[in-house]
Amino acid sequence: MISVDTPEDNKGFAEKEKADFPILSDPSKQVATAYGVIPEGRQFASRHTFYIGPDGKILFIDRAPGTAKAGETVVAKLEELGVKKK
């Protein structure tokens, strides 16, 4: 996960939500800008899910991922893309 929030804010989020995954803090917005997820004139990144293969290539971009069943959606898409668990 990438967030334009500060490391401190992301740590608080992770603790509150009991997140067991890494969060890249990008307060300078360099990464978010490189991925094209900050619309012109906005300060915050749009929520997108990038599926990146083992070779580092982007396999799919979900531009409206939603959150209600995010885990199930990600697993299904990874299976669809043929990405295997290690």
PDB file of N, CA, C and O in Angstrom:
ATOM      1  N   MET A   1       0.846  -1.169   0.000  1.00  0.00           N
ATOM      2  CA  MET A   1       0.000   0.000   0.000  1.00  0.00           C
ATOM      3  C   MET A   1       0.896   1.238   0.000  1.00  0.00           C
ATOM      4  O   MET A   1       1.935   1.273   0.658  1.00  0.00           O
ATOM      5  N   ILE A   2       0.476   2.230  -0.739  1.00  0.00           N
ATOM      6  CA  ILE A   2       1.174   3.511  -0.768  1.00  0.00           C
ATOM      7  C   ILE A   2       0.199   4.586  -0.298  1.00  0.00           C
ATOM      8  O   ILE A   2      -0.961   4.611  -0.710  1.00  0.00           O
ATOM      9  N   SER A   3       0.678   5.458   0.556  1.00  0.00           N
ATOM     10  CA  SER A   3      -0.145   6.549   1.077  1.00  0.00           C
ATOM     11  C   SER A   3       0.654   7.845   1.016  1.00  0.00           C
ATOM     12  O   SER A   3       1.867   7.843   1.226  1.00  0.00           O
ATOM     13  N   VAL A   4      -0.027   8.950   0.728  1.00  0.00           N
ATOM     14  CA  VAL A   4       0.652  10.242   0.720  1.00  0.00           C
ATOM     15  C   VAL A   4       0.696  10.846   2.125  1.00  0.00           C
ATOM     16  O   VAL A   4       1.132  11.984   2.302  1.00  0.00           O
ATOM     17  N   ASP A   5       0.248  10.091   3.110  1.00  0.00           N
ATOM     18  CA  ASP A   5       0.315  10.536   4.505  1.00  0.00           C
ATOM     19  C   ASP A   5       1.734  10.376   5.052  1.00  0.00           C
ATOM     20  O   ASP A   5       2.574   9.703   4.456  1.00  0.00           O
ATOM     21  N   THR A   6       1.974  11.003   6.183  1.00  0.00           N
ATOM     22  CA  THR A   6       3.289  10.917   6.827  1.00  0.00           C
ATOM     23  C   THR A   6       3.496   9.526   7.426  1.00  0.00           C
ATOM     24  O   THR A   6       2.530   8.797   7.647  1.00  0.00           O
ATOM     25  N   PRO A   7       4.751   9.155   7.688  1.00  0.00           N
ATOM     26  CA  PRO A   7       5.006   7.874   8.341  1.00  0.00           C
ATOM     27  C   PRO A   7       4.267   7.749   9.680  1.00  0.00           C
ATOM     28  O   PRO A   7       3.777   6.672  10.019  1.00  0.00           O
ATOM     29  N   GLU A   8       4.189   8.832  10.428  1.00  0.00           N
ATOM     30  CA  GLU A   8       3.510   8.803  11.718  1.00  0.00           C
ATOM     31  C   GLU A   8       2.013   8.522  11.548  1.00  0.00           C
ATOM     32  O   GLU A   8       1.440   7.721  12.287  1.00  0.00           O
ATOM     33  N   ASP A   9       1.388   9.181  10.577  1.00  0.00           N
ATOM     34  CA  ASP A   9      -0.037   8.937  10.314  1.00  0.00           C
ATOM     35  C   ASP A   9      -0.270   7.501   9.858  1.00  0.00           C
ATOM     36  O   ASP A   9      -1.231   6.856  10.278  1.00  0.00           O
ATOM     37  N   ASN A  10       0.615   7.006   8.995  1.00  0.00           N
ATOM     38  CA  ASN A  10       0.467   5.633   8.513  1.00  0.00           C
ATOM     39  C   ASN A  10       0.664   4.622   9.637  1.00  0.00           C
ATOM     40  O   ASN A  10      -0.010   3.593   9.674  1.00  0.00           O
ATOM     41  N   LYS A  11       1.582   4.913  10.547  1.00  0.00           N
ATOM     42  CA  LYS A  11       1.787   4.019  11.691  1.00  0.00           C
ATOM     43  C   LYS A  11       0.516   3.967  12.537  1.00  0.00           C
ATOM     44  O   LYS A  11       0.079   2.893  12.951  1.00  0.00           O
ATOM     45  N   GLY A  12      -0.072   5.140  12.789  1.00  0.00           N
ATOM     46  CA  GLY A  12      -1.318   5.180  13.550  1.00  0.00           C
ATOM     47  C   GLY A  12      -2.432   4.410  12.866  1.00  0.00           C
ATOM     48  O   GLY A  12      -3.179   3.680  13.518  1.00  0.00           O
ATOM     49  N   PHE A  13      -2.548   4.570  11.549  1.00  0.00           N
ATOM     50  CA  PHE A  13      -3.546   3.829  10.774  1.00  0.00           C
ATOM     51  C   PHE A  13      -3.315   2.328  10.899  1.00  0.00           C
ATOM     52  O   PHE A  13      -4.248   1.568  11.158  1.00  0.00           O
ATOM     53  N   ALA A  14      -2.072   1.910  10.714  1.00  0.00           N
ATOM     54  CA  ALA A  14      -1.737   0.487  10.772  1.00  0.00           C
ATOM     55  C   ALA A  14      -2.056  -0.103  12.145  1.00  0.00           C
ATOM     56  O   ALA A  14      -2.580  -1.212  12.243  1.00  0.00           O
ATOM     57  N   GLU A  15      -1.743   0.635  13.188  1.00  0.00           N
ATOM     58  CA  GLU A  15      -2.033   0.148  14.542  1.00  0.00           C
ATOM     59  C   GLU A  15      -3.538   0.066  14.782  1.00  0.00           C
ATOM     60  O   GLU A  15      -4.029  -0.924  15.326  1.00  0.00           O
ATOM     61  N   LYS A  16      -4.262   1.091  14.383  1.00  0.00           N
ATOM     62  CA  LYS A  16      -5.709   1.122  14.570  1.00  0.00           C
ATOM     63  C   LYS A  16      -6.406  -0.012  13.827  1.00  0.00           C
ATOM     64  O   LYS A  16      -7.306  -0.661  14.359  1.00  0.00           O
ATOM     65  N   GLU A  17      -5.972  -0.240  12.585  1.00  0.00           N
ATOM     66  CA  GLU A  17      -6.620  -1.247  11.736  1.00  0.00           C
ATOM     67  C   GLU A  17      -5.985  -2.631  11.851  1.00  0.00           C
ATOM     68  O   GLU A  17      -6.430  -3.585  11.212  1.00  0.00           O
ATOM     69  N   LYS A  18      -4.934  -2.730  12.677  1.00  0.00           N
ATOM     70  CA  LYS A  18      -4.201  -3.996  12.833  1.00  0.00           C
ATOM     71  C   LYS A  18      -3.703  -4.513  11.480  1.00  0.00           C
ATOM     72  O   LYS A  18      -3.792  -5.703  11.179  1.00  0.00           O
ATOM     73  N   ALA A  19      -3.180  -3.589  10.677  1.00  0.00           N
ATOM     74  CA  ALA A  19      -2.678  -3.929   9.344  1.00  0.00           C
ATOM     75  C   ALA A  19      -1.425  -4.790   9.457  1.00  0.00           C
ATOM     76  O   ALA A  19      -0.522  -4.485  10.236  1.00  0.00           O
ATOM     77  N   ASP A  20      -1.379  -5.849   8.690  1.00  0.00           N
ATOM     78  CA  ASP A  20      -0.218  -6.743   8.709  1.00  0.00           C
ATOM     79  C   ASP A  20       0.496  -6.732   7.358  1.00  0.00           C
ATOM     80  O   ASP A  20       1.010  -7.752   6.900  1.00  0.00           O
ATOM     81  N   PHE A  21       0.514  -5.556   6.735  1.00  0.00           N
ATOM     82  CA  PHE A  21       1.165  -5.397   5.446  1.00  0.00           C
ATOM     83  C   PHE A  21       1.955  -4.097   5.459  1.00  0.00           C
ATOM     84  O   PHE A  21       1.643  -3.192   6.233  1.00  0.00           O
ATOM     85  N   PRO A  22       2.973  -3.996   4.612  1.00  0.00           N
ATOM     86  CA  PRO A  22       3.777  -2.770   4.584  1.00  0.00           C
ATOM     87  C   PRO A  22       3.016  -1.607   3.947  1.00  0.00           C
ATOM     88  O   PRO A  22       2.192  -1.793   3.052  1.00  0.00           O
ATOM     89  N   ILE A  23       3.317  -0.411   4.433  1.00  0.00           N
ATOM     90  CA  ILE A  23       2.742   0.805   3.877  1.00  0.00           C
ATOM     91  C   ILE A  23       3.890   1.747   3.520  1.00  0.00           C
ATOM     92  O   ILE A  23       4.686   2.124   4.380  1.00  0.00           O
ATOM     93  N   LEU A  24       3.968   2.118   2.258  1.00  0.00           N
ATOM     94  CA  LEU A  24       4.967   3.081   1.813  1.00  0.00           C
ATOM     95  C   LEU A  24       4.410   4.474   2.042  1.00  0.00           C
ATOM     96  O   LEU A  24       3.353   4.822   1.516  1.00  0.00           O
ATOM     97  N   SER A  25       5.111   5.258   2.814  1.00  0.00           N
ATOM     98  CA  SER A  25       4.700   6.627   3.075  1.00  0.00           C
ATOM     99  C   SER A  25       5.320   7.529   2.009  1.00  0.00           C
ATOM    100  O   SER A  25       6.536   7.530   1.818  1.00  0.00           O
ATOM    101  N   ASP A  26       4.474   8.300   1.313  1.00  0.00           N
ATOM    102  CA  ASP A  26       4.905   9.129   0.188  1.00  0.00           C
ATOM    103  C   ASP A  26       4.415  10.571   0.352  1.00  0.00           C
ATOM    104  O   ASP A  26       3.704  11.079  -0.515  1.00  0.00           O
ATOM    105  N   PRO A  27       4.791  11.246   1.468  1.00  0.00           N
ATOM    106  CA  PRO A  27       4.281  12.602   1.672  1.00  0.00           C
ATOM    107  C   PRO A  27       4.752  13.601   0.610  1.00  0.00           C
ATOM    108  O   PRO A  27       4.102  14.627   0.410  1.00  0.00           O
ATOM    109  N   SER A  28       5.857  13.327  -0.066  1.00  0.00           N
ATOM    110  CA  SER A  28       6.311  14.218  -1.140  1.00  0.00           C
ATOM    111  C   SER A  28       5.496  14.017  -2.419  1.00  0.00           C
ATOM    112  O   SER A  28       5.551  14.835  -3.337  1.00  0.00           O
ATOM    113  N   LYS A  29       4.747  12.929  -2.465  1.00  0.00           N
ATOM    114  CA  LYS A  29       3.869  12.559  -3.584  1.00  0.00           C
ATOM    115  C   LYS A  29       4.630  12.206  -4.857  1.00  0.00           C
ATOM    116  O   LYS A  29       4.052  12.205  -5.944  1.00  0.00           O
ATOM    117  N   GLN A  30       5.912  11.909  -4.733  1.00  0.00           N
ATOM    118  CA  GLN A  30       6.703  11.531  -5.915  1.00  0.00           C
ATOM    119  C   GLN A  30       6.208  10.234  -6.532  1.00  0.00           C
ATOM    120  O   GLN A  30       6.028  10.151  -7.747  1.00  0.00           O
ATOM    121  N   VAL A  31       5.986   9.222  -5.702  1.00  0.00           N
ATOM    122  CA  VAL A  31       5.554   7.922  -6.219  1.00  0.00           C
ATOM    123  C   VAL A  31       4.138   8.028  -6.776  1.00  0.00           C
ATOM    124  O   VAL A  31       3.856   7.543  -7.872  1.00  0.00           O
ATOM    125  N   ALA A  32       3.249   8.666  -6.012  1.00  0.00           N
ATOM    126  CA  ALA A  32       1.861   8.815  -6.462  1.00  0.00           C
ATOM    127  C   ALA A  32       1.794   9.574  -7.788  1.00  0.00           C
ATOM    128  O   ALA A  32       0.998   9.234  -8.663  1.00  0.00           O
ATOM    129  N   THR A  33       2.622  10.591  -7.930  1.00  0.00           N
ATOM    130  CA  THR A  33       2.666  11.354  -9.178  1.00  0.00           C
ATOM    131  C   THR A  33       3.188  10.479 -10.319  1.00  0.00           C
ATOM    132  O   THR A  33       2.649  10.512 -11.425  1.00  0.00           O
ATOM    133  N   ALA A  34       4.230   9.702 -10.050  1.00  0.00           N
ATOM    134  CA  ALA A  34       4.792   8.817 -11.079  1.00  0.00           C
ATOM    135  C   ALA A  34       3.776   7.781 -11.556  1.00  0.00           C
ATOM    136  O   ALA A  34       3.778   7.390 -12.724  1.00  0.00           O
ATOM    137  N   TYR A  35       2.908   7.340 -10.645  1.00  0.00           N
ATOM    138  CA  TYR A  35       1.883   6.359 -11.008  1.00  0.00           C
ATOM    139  C   TYR A  35       0.625   7.025 -11.561  1.00  0.00           C
ATOM    140  O   TYR A  35      -0.312   6.337 -11.965  1.00  0.00           O
ATOM    141  N   GLY A  36       0.595   8.348 -11.583  1.00  0.00           N
ATOM    142  CA  GLY A  36      -0.520   9.070 -12.180  1.00  0.00           C
ATOM    143  C   GLY A  36      -1.813   9.000 -11.396  1.00  0.00           C
ATOM    144  O   GLY A  36      -2.890   9.004 -11.992  1.00  0.00           O
ATOM    145  N   VAL A  37      -1.738   8.936 -10.067  1.00  0.00           N
ATOM    146  CA  VAL A  37      -2.953   8.792  -9.272  1.00  0.00           C
ATOM    147  C   VAL A  37      -3.368  10.070  -8.541  1.00  0.00           C
ATOM    148  O   VAL A  37      -4.301  10.049  -7.738  1.00  0.00           O
ATOM    149  N   ILE A  38      -2.679  11.182  -8.817  1.00  0.00           N
ATOM    150  CA  ILE A  38      -3.095  12.455  -8.238  1.00  0.00           C
ATOM    151  C   ILE A  38      -3.668  13.307  -9.367  1.00  0.00           C
ATOM    152  O   ILE A  38      -2.927  13.861 -10.179  1.00  0.00           O
ATOM    153  N   PRO A  39      -5.001  13.404  -9.407  1.00  0.00           N
ATOM    154  CA  PRO A  39      -5.618  14.211 -10.469  1.00  0.00           C
ATOM    155  C   PRO A  39      -5.192  15.672 -10.366  1.00  0.00           C
ATOM    156  O   PRO A  39      -4.943  16.187  -9.276  1.00  0.00           O
ATOM    157  N   GLU A  40      -5.114  16.318 -11.504  1.00  0.00           N
ATOM    158  CA  GLU A  40      -4.699  17.725 -11.539  1.00  0.00           C
ATOM    159  C   GLU A  40      -5.608  18.572 -10.659  1.00  0.00           C
ATOM    160  O   GLU A  40      -6.833  18.455 -10.705  1.00  0.00           O
ATOM    161  N   GLY A  41      -4.987  19.421  -9.862  1.00  0.00           N
ATOM    162  CA  GLY A  41      -5.729  20.310  -8.993  1.00  0.00           C
ATOM    163  C   GLY A  41      -6.127  19.709  -7.659  1.00  0.00           C
ATOM    164  O   GLY A  41      -6.746  20.389  -6.840  1.00  0.00           O
ATOM    165  N   ARG A  42      -5.784  18.441  -7.419  1.00  0.00           N
ATOM    166  CA  ARG A  42      -6.132  17.806  -6.150  1.00  0.00           C
ATOM    167  C   ARG A  42      -4.887  17.585  -5.314  1.00  0.00           C
ATOM    168  O   ARG A  42      -3.780  17.496  -5.845  1.00  0.00           O
ATOM    169  N   GLN A  43      -5.067  17.497  -4.024  1.00  0.00           N
ATOM    170  CA  GLN A  43      -3.965  17.271  -3.097  1.00  0.00           C
ATOM    171  C   GLN A  43      -3.815  15.809  -2.708  1.00  0.00           C
ATOM    172  O   GLN A  43      -2.752  15.402  -2.238  1.00  0.00           O
ATOM    173  N   PHE A  44      -4.865  15.011  -2.896  1.00  0.00           N
ATOM    174  CA  PHE A  44      -4.858  13.633  -2.439  1.00  0.00           C
ATOM    175  C   PHE A  44      -4.902  12.665  -3.613  1.00  0.00           C
ATOM    176  O   PHE A  44      -5.447  12.969  -4.674  1.00  0.00           O
ATOM    177  N   ALA A  45      -4.327  11.515  -3.401  1.00  0.00           N
ATOM    178  CA  ALA A  45      -4.293  10.491  -4.439  1.00  0.00           C
ATOM    179  C   ALA A  45      -5.647   9.802  -4.561  1.00  0.00           C
ATOM    180  O   ALA A  45      -6.356   9.623  -3.572  1.00  0.00           O
ATOM    181  N   SER A  46      -5.988   9.424  -5.766  1.00  0.00           N
ATOM    182  CA  SER A  46      -7.164   8.592  -5.999  1.00  0.00           C
ATOM    183  C   SER A  46      -6.823   7.170  -5.595  1.00  0.00           C
ATOM    184  O   SER A  46      -5.668   6.753  -5.677  1.00  0.00           O
ATOM    185  N   ARG A  47      -7.820   6.435  -5.165  1.00  0.00           N
ATOM    186  CA  ARG A  47      -7.596   5.043  -4.761  1.00  0.00           C
ATOM    187  C   ARG A  47      -7.575   4.158  -6.001  1.00  0.00           C
ATOM    188  O   ARG A  47      -8.568   4.055  -6.722  1.00  0.00           O
ATOM    189  N   HIS A  48      -6.452   3.534  -6.236  1.00  0.00           N
ATOM    190  CA  HIS A  48      -6.271   2.591  -7.334  1.00  0.00           C
ATOM    191  C   HIS A  48      -5.568   1.364  -6.783  1.00  0.00           C
ATOM    192  O   HIS A  48      -4.833   1.450  -5.799  1.00  0.00           O
ATOM    193  N   THR A  49      -5.793   0.222  -7.420  1.00  0.00           N
ATOM    194  CA  THR A  49      -5.029  -0.978  -7.079  1.00  0.00           C
ATOM    195  C   THR A  49      -4.216  -1.367  -8.309  1.00  0.00           C
ATOM    196  O   THR A  49      -4.767  -1.619  -9.381  1.00  0.00           O
ATOM    197  N   PHE A  50      -2.898  -1.411  -8.134  1.00  0.00           N
ATOM    198  CA  PHE A  50      -1.994  -1.825  -9.201  1.00  0.00           C
ATOM    199  C   PHE A  50      -1.576  -3.264  -8.931  1.00  0.00           C
ATOM    200  O   PHE A  50      -1.064  -3.575  -7.855  1.00  0.00           O
ATOM    201  N   TYR A  51      -1.789  -4.126  -9.892  1.00  0.00           N
ATOM    202  CA  TYR A  51      -1.356  -5.522  -9.791  1.00  0.00           C
ATOM    203  C   TYR A  51      -0.039  -5.621 -10.540  1.00  0.00           C
ATOM    204  O   TYR A  51       0.019  -5.440 -11.756  1.00  0.00           O
ATOM    205  N   ILE A  52       1.009  -5.910  -9.795  1.00  0.00           N
ATOM    206  CA  ILE A  52       2.358  -5.940 -10.358  1.00  0.00           C
ATOM    207  C   ILE A  52       2.877  -7.361 -10.306  1.00  0.00           C
ATOM    208  O   ILE A  52       2.896  -7.993  -9.250  1.00  0.00           O
ATOM    209  N   GLY A  53       3.302  -7.859 -11.467  1.00  0.00           N
ATOM    210  CA  GLY A  53       3.787  -9.227 -11.559  1.00  0.00           C
ATOM    211  C   GLY A  53       5.171  -9.394 -10.963  1.00  0.00           C
ATOM    212  O   GLY A  53       5.843  -8.413 -10.644  1.00  0.00           O
ATOM    213  N   PRO A  54       5.595 -10.639 -10.814  1.00  0.00           N
ATOM    214  CA  PRO A  54       6.916 -10.937 -10.253  1.00  0.00           C
ATOM    215  C   PRO A  54       8.067 -10.285 -11.019  1.00  0.00           C
ATOM    216  O   PRO A  54       9.146 -10.065 -10.468  1.00  0.00           O
ATOM    217  N   ASP A  55       7.821  -9.977 -12.304  1.00  0.00           N
ATOM    218  CA  ASP A  55       8.858  -9.345 -13.128  1.00  0.00           C
ATOM    219  C   ASP A  55       8.863  -7.820 -12.983  1.00  0.00           C
ATOM    220  O   ASP A  55       9.672  -7.137 -13.611  1.00  0.00           O
ATOM    221  N   GLY A  56       7.947  -7.284 -12.145  1.00  0.00           N
ATOM    222  CA  GLY A  56       7.890  -5.846 -11.918  1.00  0.00           C
ATOM    223  C   GLY A  56       6.999  -5.089 -12.898  1.00  0.00           C
ATOM    224  O   GLY A  56       6.881  -3.867 -12.801  1.00  0.00           O
ATOM    225  N   LYS A  57       6.378  -5.785 -13.830  1.00  0.00           N
ATOM    226  CA  LYS A  57       5.504  -5.134 -14.809  1.00  0.00           C
ATOM    227  C   LYS A  57       4.083  -5.040 -14.273  1.00  0.00           C
ATOM    228  O   LYS A  57       3.592  -5.949 -13.604  1.00  0.00           O
ATOM    229  N   ILE A  58       3.434  -3.923 -14.580  1.00  0.00           N
ATOM    230  CA  ILE A  58       2.045  -3.733 -14.172  1.00  0.00           C
ATOM    231  C   ILE A  58       1.167  -4.625 -15.045  1.00  0.00           C
ATOM    232  O   ILE A  58       1.180  -4.517 -16.271  1.00  0.00           O
ATOM    233  N   LEU A  59       0.404  -5.507 -14.398  1.00  0.00           N
ATOM    234  CA  LEU A  59      -0.462  -6.437 -15.107  1.00  0.00           C
ATOM    235  C   LEU A  59      -1.868  -5.892 -15.297  1.00  0.00           C
ATOM    236  O   LEU A  59      -2.535  -6.189 -16.288  1.00  0.00           O
ATOM    237  N   PHE A  60      -2.311  -5.088 -14.332  1.00  0.00           N
ATOM    238  CA  PHE A  60      -3.672  -4.567 -14.371  1.00  0.00           C
ATOM    239  C   PHE A  60      -3.782  -3.405 -13.391  1.00  0.00           C
ATOM    240  O   PHE A  60      -3.124  -3.396 -12.351  1.00  0.00           O
ATOM    241  N   ILE A  61      -4.615  -2.428 -13.729  1.00  0.00           N
ATOM    242  CA  ILE A  61      -4.894  -1.315 -12.830  1.00  0.00           C
ATOM    243  C   ILE A  61      -6.398  -1.263 -12.606  1.00  0.00           C
ATOM    244  O   ILE A  61      -7.172  -1.099 -13.549  1.00  0.00           O
ATOM    245  N   ASP A  62      -6.802  -1.402 -11.357  1.00  0.00           N
ATOM    246  CA  ASP A  62      -8.207  -1.269 -10.985  1.00  0.00           C
ATOM    247  C   ASP A  62      -8.393   0.166 -10.509  1.00  0.00           C
ATOM    248  O   ASP A  62      -7.903   0.535  -9.442  1.00  0.00           O
ATOM    249  N   ARG A  63      -9.088   0.967 -11.285  1.00  0.00           N
ATOM    250  CA  ARG A  63      -9.234   2.390 -10.989  1.00  0.00           C
ATOM    251  C   ARG A  63     -10.417   2.691 -10.065  1.00  0.00           C
ATOM    252  O   ARG A  63     -10.627   3.845  -9.690  1.00  0.00           O
ATOM    253  N   ALA A  64     -11.173   1.685  -9.704  1.00  0.00           N
ATOM    254  CA  ALA A  64     -12.299   1.855  -8.778  1.00  0.00           C
ATOM    255  C   ALA A  64     -12.418   0.609  -7.909  1.00  0.00           C
ATOM    256  O   ALA A  64     -13.401  -0.126  -8.005  1.00  0.00           O
ATOM    257  N   PRO A  65     -11.419   0.370  -7.062  1.00  0.00           N
ATOM    258  CA  PRO A  65     -11.358  -0.904  -6.350  1.00  0.00           C
ATOM    259  C   PRO A  65     -12.397  -1.112  -5.256  1.00  0.00           C
ATOM    260  O   PRO A  65     -12.724  -2.258  -4.949  1.00  0.00           O
ATOM    261  N   GLY A  66     -12.927  -0.056  -4.658  1.00  0.00           N
ATOM    262  CA  GLY A  66     -13.860  -0.254  -3.555  1.00  0.00           C
ATOM    263  C   GLY A  66     -13.148  -0.857  -2.359  1.00  0.00           C
ATOM    264  O   GLY A  66     -11.989  -1.261  -2.461  1.00  0.00           O
ATOM    265  N   THR A  67     -13.829  -0.918  -1.233  1.00  0.00           N
ATOM    266  CA  THR A  67     -13.181  -1.440  -0.028  1.00  0.00           C
ATOM    267  C   THR A  67     -13.978  -2.522   0.676  1.00  0.00           C
ATOM    268  O   THR A  67     -13.424  -3.236   1.512  1.00  0.00           O
ATOM    269  N   ALA A  68     -15.259  -2.670   0.368  1.00  0.00           N
ATOM    270  CA  ALA A  68     -16.111  -3.606   1.100  1.00  0.00           C
ATOM    271  C   ALA A  68     -15.569  -5.035   1.071  1.00  0.00           C
ATOM    272  O   ALA A  68     -15.566  -5.713   2.098  1.00  0.00           O
ATOM    273  N   LYS A  69     -15.120  -5.491  -0.070  1.00  0.00           N
ATOM    274  CA  LYS A  69     -14.596  -6.855  -0.207  1.00  0.00           C
ATOM    275  C   LYS A  69     -13.229  -6.818  -0.873  1.00  0.00           C
ATOM    276  O   LYS A  69     -12.928  -7.635  -1.744  1.00  0.00           O
ATOM    277  N   ALA A  70     -12.408  -5.866  -0.457  1.00  0.00           N
ATOM    278  CA  ALA A  70     -11.122  -5.640  -1.115  1.00  0.00           C
ATOM    279  C   ALA A  70     -10.252  -6.886  -1.136  1.00  0.00           C
ATOM    280  O   ALA A  70      -9.673  -7.215  -2.172  1.00  0.00           O
ATOM    281  N   GLY A  71     -10.148  -7.579  -0.023  1.00  0.00           N
ATOM    282  CA  GLY A  71      -9.305  -8.769   0.043  1.00  0.00           C
ATOM    283  C   GLY A  71      -9.739  -9.834  -0.947  1.00  0.00           C
ATOM    284  O   GLY A  71      -8.916 -10.390  -1.673  1.00  0.00           O
ATOM    285  N   GLU A  72     -11.032 -10.115  -0.974  1.00  0.00           N
ATOM    286  CA  GLU A  72     -11.572 -11.121  -1.894  1.00  0.00           C
ATOM    287  C   GLU A  72     -11.350 -10.694  -3.346  1.00  0.00           C
ATOM    288  O   GLU A  72     -11.009 -11.516  -4.197  1.00  0.00           O
ATOM    289  N   THR A  73     -11.543  -9.424  -3.615  1.00  0.00           N
ATOM    290  CA  THR A  73     -11.368  -8.899  -4.968  1.00  0.00           C
ATOM    291  C   THR A  73      -9.926  -9.055  -5.430  1.00  0.00           C
ATOM    292  O   THR A  73      -9.678  -9.474  -6.560  1.00  0.00           O
ATOM    293  N   VAL A  74      -8.975  -8.722  -4.563  1.00  0.00           N
ATOM    294  CA  VAL A  74      -7.552  -8.832  -4.909  1.00  0.00           C
ATOM    295  C   VAL A  74      -7.187 -10.292  -5.179  1.00  0.00           C
ATOM    296  O   VAL A  74      -6.517 -10.588  -6.168  1.00  0.00           O
ATOM    297  N   VAL A  75      -7.618 -11.198  -4.316  1.00  0.00           N
ATOM    298  CA  VAL A  75      -7.297 -12.617  -4.501  1.00  0.00           C
ATOM    299  C   VAL A  75      -7.865 -13.119  -5.821  1.00  0.00           C
ATOM    300  O   VAL A  75      -7.176 -13.812  -6.569  1.00  0.00           O
ATOM    301  N   ALA A  76      -9.118 -12.774  -6.114  1.00  0.00           N
ATOM    302  CA  ALA A  76      -9.743 -13.217  -7.363  1.00  0.00           C
ATOM    303  C   ALA A  76      -9.010 -12.667  -8.582  1.00  0.00           C
ATOM    304  O   ALA A  76      -8.805 -13.386  -9.560  1.00  0.00           O
ATOM    305  N   LYS A  77      -8.614 -11.401  -8.528  1.00  0.00           N
ATOM    306  CA  LYS A  77      -7.911 -10.801  -9.669  1.00  0.00           C
ATOM    307  C   LYS A  77      -6.544 -11.443  -9.858  1.00  0.00           C
ATOM    308  O   LYS A  77      -6.129 -11.699 -10.989  1.00  0.00           O
ATOM    309  N   LEU A  78      -5.836 -11.706  -8.753  1.00  0.00           N
ATOM    310  CA  LEU A  78      -4.526 -12.364  -8.852  1.00  0.00           C
ATOM    311  C   LEU A  78      -4.666 -13.747  -9.480  1.00  0.00           C
ATOM    312  O   LEU A  78      -3.842 -14.143 -10.304  1.00  0.00           O
ATOM    313  N   GLU A  79      -5.707 -14.481  -9.092  1.00  0.00           N
ATOM    314  CA  GLU A  79      -5.947 -15.793  -9.694  1.00  0.00           C
ATOM    315  C   GLU A  79      -6.243 -15.650 -11.179  1.00  0.00           C
ATOM    316  O   GLU A  79      -5.727 -16.408 -12.000  1.00  0.00           O
ATOM    317  N   GLU A  80      -7.079 -14.671 -11.520  1.00  0.00           N
ATOM    318  CA  GLU A  80      -7.425 -14.411 -12.919  1.00  0.00           C
ATOM    319  C   GLU A  80      -6.186 -14.083 -13.744  1.00  0.00           C
ATOM    320  O   GLU A  80      -6.065 -14.507 -14.894  1.00  0.00           O
ATOM    321  N   LEU A  81      -5.261 -13.322 -13.146  1.00  0.00           N
ATOM    322  CA  LEU A  81      -4.039 -12.923 -13.841  1.00  0.00           C
ATOM    323  C   LEU A  81      -2.988 -14.031 -13.859  1.00  0.00           C
ATOM    324  O   LEU A  81      -1.955 -13.900 -14.516  1.00  0.00           O
ATOM    325  N   GLY A  82      -3.251 -15.115 -13.142  1.00  0.00           N
ATOM    326  CA  GLY A  82      -2.311 -16.227 -13.119  1.00  0.00           C
ATOM    327  C   GLY A  82      -1.115 -16.015 -12.216  1.00  0.00           C
ATOM    328  O   GLY A  82      -0.084 -16.668 -12.375  1.00  0.00           O
ATOM    329  N   VAL A  83      -1.250 -15.097 -11.262  1.00  0.00           N
ATOM    330  CA  VAL A  83      -0.171 -14.853 -10.309  1.00  0.00           C
ATOM    331  C   VAL A  83      -0.318 -15.861  -9.188  1.00  0.00           C
ATOM    332  O   VAL A  83      -1.368 -15.951  -8.552  1.00  0.00           O
ATOM    333  N   LYS A  84       0.739 -16.619  -8.951  1.00  0.00           N
ATOM    334  CA  LYS A  84       0.686 -17.685  -7.949  1.00  0.00           C
ATOM    335  C   LYS A  84       1.269 -17.229  -6.626  1.00  0.00           C
ATOM    336  O   LYS A  84       2.180 -16.402  -6.577  1.00  0.00           O
ATOM    337  N   LYS A  85       0.726 -17.787  -5.555  1.00  0.00           N
ATOM    338  CA  LYS A  85       1.270 -17.505  -4.232  1.00  0.00           C
ATOM    339  C   LYS A  85       2.609 -18.202  -4.078  1.00  0.00           C
ATOM    340  O   LYS A  85       2.834 -19.288  -4.612  1.00  0.00           O
ATOM    341  N   LYS A  86       3.497 -17.546  -3.330  1.00  0.00           N
ATOM    342  CA  LYS A  86       4.806 -18.150  -3.063  1.00  0.00           C
ATOM    343  C   LYS A  86       4.765 -18.892  -1.758  1.00  0.00           C
ATOM    344  O   LYS A  86       5.768 -19.475  -1.347  1.00  0.00           O
TER     345      LYS A  86
END
